[in-house]
Amino acid sequence: MKLYDMVKAPNPRRVRIFLAEKGIDVERQEVDIPSGQNRQPDYLTRVRRGVVPALELDDGTIIDESIAICRYFEALQPDPPLFGSDPLGIARIESWQRRIEFDGMINVAAIFRNTAPHFAERAAPGAAPNTAQIPAMAERGLSLLPGFWSLLDEQLADTPFIAGPNFSVADITGLVTVDFAKWVKQRIPDDAPNVQRWYEQVSARPSATA
């Protein structure tokens, strides 16, 4: 199998961290999104949506979306369980994973895609038709991020990791979101000490460098 990757992009990094936590090695092929390599015919014949990450199985099957890829590997190798191991744990992890995506990552992405010069006519991801940036979407993302930091800080006041006592895919998404926010000059605020404590802890894990 082969993982279509981009070292600097946040969503492929989620998969790399997940694989590192599992101890799974997968062949990787770099795809240069800023130059538009993901929109070239040779890539689109494999990955129709033109997104990364994408996992190509030995029979040619393509799985895109980072969490779908992670779930595939979780099913292949359940230990250590990063999506939970009991009904309540699974539900908590799924809940926080989604909250971080919707309240954090999507807002950071809105800021980035609607302000980055090399995405001036490519504000939509992947092989979507050319799409102009909308400055108001970046402004809205900025206005919503304080609520994300507050939500996360409140949750981490009583638990070492986002969804409970154990490191999970929710922490991976959280870590990647915090680092992605730096791209748009947004950092953990001073009034979120629990987030800062957690961030230092998860950043020190060997998988964080994947």
Disulfide bonds with the S-S distance in Angstrom:
none
